[in-house]
Amino acid sequence: MQVGKVIKVVAGIAITSVVVGCNSDTEYVYVDPPIADSIDLGPFKCSDEEIAADANKDCRLYIKGSMNSWSSRPEAQLHYQGDGEYIALFSMQPGEYSFKISDPSWSAERDLAIGEDADAEVVFDIPMELQRKYDDFGNQNMDITVSSDEDQVYRFTLDSSATINNPTLLIENITDTDVDNLSQAMYLVGTFNDWTANDSSEFSYAGAGNYQLQVKFAEAGTISFNLHQGIDKPLVYGSLDNQPISLSEGESSLTTYPGGKMSAQVEAGTYVFSLSTLGDGQQAVPLTLSKMRAVVGHDTITVPDLATSVTADGSTFAQSYTWETEGDITVGLANDETQTIEGIRQLATADSLGRYQVNLSINKGQASDSQDIDVIDLVSANNIVMMIGDGMGYGQIDITRAYQGESLFLESGKHRGDIKTASADTLGYENLAELGMNYYTDSAAAATAISTGRKAISGTIAQARPGDGSDLETILEYAQKQGKSVGIVATSHCVHATPAAFASHGPNRNDFVTLSQSMFGDVKPNVALCGSKQVDDVDVISQQAALGGYTIVKNKTDMIPAVAALPATDPDAEILFAGIFGEDEIPYVLPLGDQKSYEEQDIPQLNEMTQVAIDILSKNPNGFVLMVEGSQIDFAGHLNDEERLIHETIAFDTTVEDVANWADLRSDSMVIVTADHETGGLKLEKTNGVGVVPEVSWKWGSHTNVDVPIASWGLNSHAFVGRSVDNTAIYNVMRGALDAE
């Protein structure tokens, strides 16, 4: 193994030396850590029964929430320190989030959050009692607000010393108060530097208990290493004999004193080793490594003179960005002014048809990436219907086909392609083998990409995050400026992530009050047909729609005469009509548990809501843009409930067929059908005959990062055929169809 230059980084700035403790007047007192004889995962470790059922089950605890797509990211892992205590140092961007503590599989034994009757808002610096979700006990998401303008680092301390059923969680903001508090420096030593600790192998303080070291490897290979604190008679952190550690990119490993050799597979390039420690005497230290990558994004399609977002959001530890284009057509590059890191995003605009390439290099050539962009010709569309099967991947289509004994209608379109689904905070990581399962989008970020053409971090509703947090104009708002009517239809409540991302703005997908105010007070879609939502016993969606001057109906019986009473034409897009159904959201097509059925609650089916929306929006001769979502395909996927998933997919497919047939009878409309992501890692294993639920396998109950299908009918249906492109391309095509002469 050849090794090149070693670089130290403090707070993102390359430096040549660092004085330990220079930012503090603290008088250090060295304390010998206890001697470890094993790497313990603590009282929440896998039970014997769990290991018997799945020898590879991961029972580690993670902070999972809207800030990280509810996934198990390595930086969010809680590391056991002994005596029932777990610690994580976790950085968050400004915004409002909801979260829980759990293992990757959301096992009830490790589903930890605030009690159902407690105040869910996090109070800093005061321990909160959590409830373990098992047997008949439940809990609710915790809400946390990062109010600063800058990223903040928090220390999460989970204390289960008294009981694992009701552990306490203490959250402290250590961004400003923490300092480099090691009396002796930490070093990375191994085969690549002859096991020598010196200035070039020293970890540099990166703030809030975090330390980083960059190492450049000239070629691929296997490295062995461990951590030393100090040079003379160092404390050695690493693997124990009975639990060897092989560190993989995208994972976090717990190293323990005293420890032996660890190993990792590396490629040629620069890697960043990161560790978190709160000072001397810490028995266990978490360690991660990430390859420094330049990530420009996935290939895409667009139209002439439309600014297309190309992004480095997935880049790791980059300090500088160099962009250029090449090809046979003229392309201009400009900064995206919503971004607070200058140069991280660019807007590329071509003046003619053809193909060009955008190239990105970071840190003066340390890593590079490129993206192909096809500039295509589109014809003007008066009407656009965007249809999203939430969580509907190829597996969901496969098992529904097996149940029906015939293909779905949405498979009949000859114009089909694939969509890449990465969010801003997963781009560049989503394709890591096996590890990519923790780097997937949520519906908020995915729908924002489709509705605005801009990547966003998980949990964000049509705002520039990362960036300055400003509202991003959605395709519905752009259509409004053209004098068109706009609408949303969904089988979720109206401000669930996907419909919200088309017709509202906010930093937190779970702040239903703010999103309702934005939707019905600011954006004001002409039609909203979807479910209600109770917040503190108030249907906030109906409340805000009433304040916004909407005609509101609550059931199918009242909807029919109310629609008939609307004006025959609406050239000024003045109609405001809301159908807000259900006691608290809409039930499954096959009701679950205590849910009342569609018939009992007098709720229209998805195809009926969609037909009503088209009828109302068609009153505007200037045309319309409508988003339709089959929301509960995703809900059933989270429950691994294949029977309900099948029936939700059938209901969505029926609606697709109705809309496609409507478009085929016209010459001015286009229909796009896709998914925001796949849910569950669903796979068909064996068919059991028509009308019988087939045998399937699930990866888990969360989203995955696999490609999802896209199909189209009517005008511009050729746009996606045979292509595998980024989800932001959908916005480009809709926008291009609205702009075409």
ROPA-516884 format. One record per residue (C-alpha): x, y negated, z negated. Coordinates in steps of 0.02 Angstrom, whole numbers, plus 50000, padded with zeros to 5 digits. Last residue first. Layout:
% residues N
XYZ/...
END
This chain:
% residues 741
477584860851395/478374871651261/478434864051085/477164875651003/477904891051086/479654885851034/479074883550854/478334900950851/479894908350930/481084899150815/480044903950662/480174922250709/482054920250735/482224916650548/481924935350520/483614939250599/483684949450758/483674967050826/483034965551004/482184978151118/480694966951146/480714951751032/480264937751152/479284948051279/477634944851191/477774926651242/475884925251267/474774939651214/475374953451101/476864955850986/477804969050887/479064968250746/479744982750646/480734981950483/482604983850456/483134991550291/483544981150138/482464989650008/481114983149891/480754991049722/479865006549657/481205019449695/481965029649836/480305037749874/480005054549956/478455060050051/477275074750072/475765070050176/474085063950110/472745074550193/471515066750316/472315075050467/473565088550421/474875091250287/476365082250364/478065084750284/479495073450225/478955055850271/480145043150193/479795028050081/481225017250019/480015009149898/479554993049984/480074987250157/480314968850197/479344953850265/478404964650387/477964961650570/476554957250690/476604942450810/475054937050908/475044924051047/473624913751119/473194903451273/472614915651406/471174923651313/470334940651311/471984948851265/472074937551111/470444944351040/471024962151074/472634958450980/471654951050835/470484965950819/471924978450835/472954969450704/471464969550586/471254988250604/473124990050572/472974980250410/471534991050348/472495006850397/474035000450304/472994997350147/472265014850163/473975022950180/474715013050035/473265018349927/473665036649959/475555034149950/475555026949774/477405023949739/476805010249621/477914997049704/477355003849871/475525001749824/475814983149792/476784981449954/475384988450061/474364976749953/474724960850046/474044963950220/474454946150268/473704934650400/474524918050446/473534906750564/474114892950682/472784883050775/472204875150937/471934857350994/470134861751036/469794863450848/468274874450819/469434889150844/470014887150663/468294891950597/468064907150709/469864912750683/469654911850494/468014921350500/468814935050605/470264936250483/469124937650333/468164951650419/469754960750468/470384959750288/468754966450215/467484954550140/467224954749950/465504958049875/466234962449704/465404979649697/465714982249883/467564977749875/467724989749728/467854985449544/469574988949471/469604998949309/470885011549371/471345008449553/470055004149686/470335012249857/470374996649968/471434989749826/470644975849725/470714957149764/471464945249637/470724940949467/468824941749470/468844943849657/468744931949805/469244914249847/468514909450016/469114891850049/468554879850186/469254862550223/468624856450392/469414839950448/470524846350589/470164830950696/469404840550842/468264850750726/466814857450828/465164865750784/465194858250610/465074870650465/463384877150409/463644894250490/465234896550387/464274893250226/462884904950282/464114919550302/465244915750154/463864916650023/463584935350050/465454938750068/465884931949897/466664917149804/466364902749923/467214885749913/466994870550024/468614861449990/468804843949920/470564845849850/469954845749670/468854860649712/470334869649791/471354865949635/470094874149519/469754888649636/471614892649639/471854889649453/470534902349404/470674898149220/470824911249082/472604905849039/473074908149222/471794918349320/472104920249506/470814921549644/471034931149806/471144926749990/470334916450127/471144899350147/470584888750295/470984870850341/472674871750256/472894857350132/474784854750125/474684842349980/473244845349859/472644862749905/474324871049933/475414860249821/474204860549675/474014879349695/475904881349700/476114871149541/474794881349449/475424897949516/477184895649449/477674913649488/478514910049656/479654897549571/480534883149658/478974876249741/478144872349907/476464876649984/475614883250142/476724896050228/477764901150077/476184902149970/475394914850088/476914926150064/477294923649879/475544924749804/474704907949807/473044913649883/472834929549781/473304945249875/472274952350018/472844937750125/472194925050251/473024908350283/472514893750392/472994879750509/472104867450623/473094858850758/473394840150778/475224841850825/475734836050651/474674850250581/475684862650684/477274856850597/476424859250429/475904876950476/477664880950539/478334875750370/479304859850331/480624863250199/480354854450033/481924847749950/482864858549825/484534850549865/485324866149933/485234884649897/483754883049884/483024871450015/481174874049979/479814884450061/479394894949906/480954901449819/480924917449717/482454924749802/483654912449879/483184903950042/483634906150225/482894893450344/481774896050496/480324887950401/478874900550398/479864916350434/481314912250319/480104906350184/479144922750201/480744932450168/481274921450021/479574922849935/479304941049981/480914946749897/482524950249989/483734964549963/485444966349886/485264979849754/484954993649880/486474987349973/487574997449858/487145013449951/488225008050098/488474989250099/487254982550228/486344970350114/487934961950055/488254949250192/486624940150164/485964944349991/485794927249909/485144918550066/483884932450095/484184947550207/482724954050313/483394959350482/481964961950606/481794975650736/480984975950908/479364979250999/478494973451156/477654989251219/476264987151092/475455003551046/476315005250877/475194991750803/473715002550850/474295016350736/474755032850812/473705048250784/473405061850655/472735048950535/473745055150386/475325057950489/475145040650567/474965032950394/476515042450337/477555036050482/476945017950472/477425016750288/479115024550328/479425012050469/479274997550349/477744988850281/478184979750119/476964965650158/476134968950325/476314951650402/475264944450544/475674927650627/474234921850737/474704907950857/473504897250959/473814884551097/475344893551158/476564885051278/477714896451375/479394902551314/481134902851392/482574910551296/484154904751207/485004920451143/486114917750992/487564929250953/488344927950779/490144928150723/491184931850568/492874927050496/493974929550344/495564921550275/495624910050425/495824893050347/494814896950191/493314902750290/493074906550474/491424905050565/491004908450748/489374904450837/489124913451002/488124907951152/486824915651266/485804907751404/484464894551430/484894876151412/485254862051289/485874872351143/485704866750962/486624874150814/486204868050638/487604872050516/487604878250339/489054878850217/489834863150290/489544851750143/488984860749987/487384851449937/486404858050084/484834848850139/485864838950266/486164854350373/487794849350455/487834847850644/488404859050787/488044855550971/487984868851105/488264867351293/488034883551387/489324895851454/489884902651287/490874897951131/490454889550968/491484883350822/491364882450633/492704880850499/492154882650319/493134878650161/493154884249979/492454901749999/492224912649845/491014924549929/490064920750089/488244926150095/487614908350112/488704905350264/487254900450374/486694897150548/485074887450561/484404884150736/484054866350792/482854867850939/483424859551101/483244875251207/482364890251130/482874902750997/483434920550970/484494928150831/485994938650790/486274940950603/487134928750485/488734918550480/489524928350340/491364925350302/491894938150175/493034939050025/492894956749963/492114958549794/492784966449636/491944968449468/492544970849289/491574971349125/492624970948964/492384982348814/493114981148638/493164962248633/494494957948505/495094942048584/493894930948677/492204930248759/492664941048908/491994942249083/493034949349225/493174945649410/494304953349542/494194944149708/494774953849861/495704947550013/495874958050170/496304975550229/495044987650158/494984993549979/494525009849892/494605008249703/495445016549554/495555014949366/497025020149259/496945021749072/496055012748934/496285007748753/495254997048753/493734999048867/493254994749045/491424993249096/491184994049282/490154982649394/489624987049570/489594977349734/491284983649790/491665000149708/492675003749550/493165021749522/493175023849334/493675039749243/492595044749094/493425058248987/495165051349005/494635033648967/494625020549103/495305003149085/495934990248962/497734990248902/498174978948755/499914972948795/501534976948701/502414961948779/501434956048931/499754950748859/498034957548891/498274970949022/496954977049143/497064993149243/497554998849416/497565012449549/497325007749732/496675018249875/496965012250053/496644999150185/498014987450241/498784970650202/497914968450036/497654950849971/497284948649787/496214934949712/496044933949523/494554927849424/494074924649243/492344921549170/491984916248991/491004900849039/492244894049166/493394900749302/494924904349194/496344911849292/496794930349289/498674933349296/499414944649431/500534931549513/501144925049345/501794942049292/501184959349241/502064973349335/501254990049375/502254990849537/501204976849612/500014986649725/500095002349618/499334993349472/499254978049362/497884965149339/498324953049199/497374944849056/498164930448960/498514930348774/497634919148647/496064920548752/494754907048728/494684898048894/493254886748850/491374887848821/490354872648771/489854865748940/489184881149029/488804891248873/486904890648879/486334903248749/485024916848768/484674928248620/483654944048651/482994954248505/482624972848511/480864979248478/480784997748523/482674999848516/482694996248330/483794987548202/485424987448300/484534983748464/485294966548491/485274960048669/486434945148691/486254935148852/487604921848872/487074909049000/488024900549140/487234885549229/487284880649412/487144861949435/485704849549438/485184855149265/483434861249224/483684880049228/481964885849169/481624903449104/480004913249103/479904930549025/478864943649112/477564952849010/477514967748893/476574983848863/476454997448732/475345012648760/476775025148787/478295014648835/478684996748877/479994991248751/479414974848674/480584960248647/480834949248496/481614932648543/483204926648459/483344907548452/484724898448547/483614894848697/481734896348693/481154906548842/479334903948895/478304919948883/477334914748727/476824931048644/475234941348666/475924953748794/477574955548703/479154948448783/480204959648894/481104976348901/480784990249028/482105002548969/481055017248909/479755013049043/481035016449179/481145001749298/482235012149414/483735000349412/483714999349220/482744985349139/482774968049062/481414956349124/481324940549227/480344925249283/481194910149359/481144891149368/482504881849459/484324876349451/485524890449499/485884904349377/487494911949306/487474926949190/488684931749053/488004948248988/488114956048816/487384971748734/487354974948546/486804990948457/488354991848347/489484993348501/489894981548643/488724987948778/488764978348940/487204970049012/487284969949201/486764954249294/488414951649386/488244969249455/486544965649536/485114976949486/483664969749585/482134959349539/482484948949694/483944940449604/483224924349532/481454931549534/481994943649400/483114957649341/484384956049199/485154973349199/485284988249081/486225004049126/485205020049141/485795025149314/485145042549355/486415053649443/486005069849350/484165067449385/482875078049294/484115085549171/484915068349149/483215061049106/482845074848981/484535072748896/484135054448873/485005041248976/485815027048877/484735014148788/485585017048620/487295012348688/488155015148854/489735021148766/491425022348849/492365034448737/493755035148607/493835016648569/495055009048444/494374993348363/495034976748427/496534969148340/496164951048294/497244936348349/496794919848269/496764905548393/496684887648332/495404879248442/495874862048508/495214866948680/495454862848864/497264868948871/496804886048802/497994895148917/498944883049026/498644887049209/499774888149360/499794887249549/498034881049584/496674885049711/495034876449668/493414886549650/493204883549464/494954890149433/495704901249567/497314911049568/498064917349731/499104933049756/500054933749920/500264950050012/500214967949955/500694983250053/500005000050000/
END
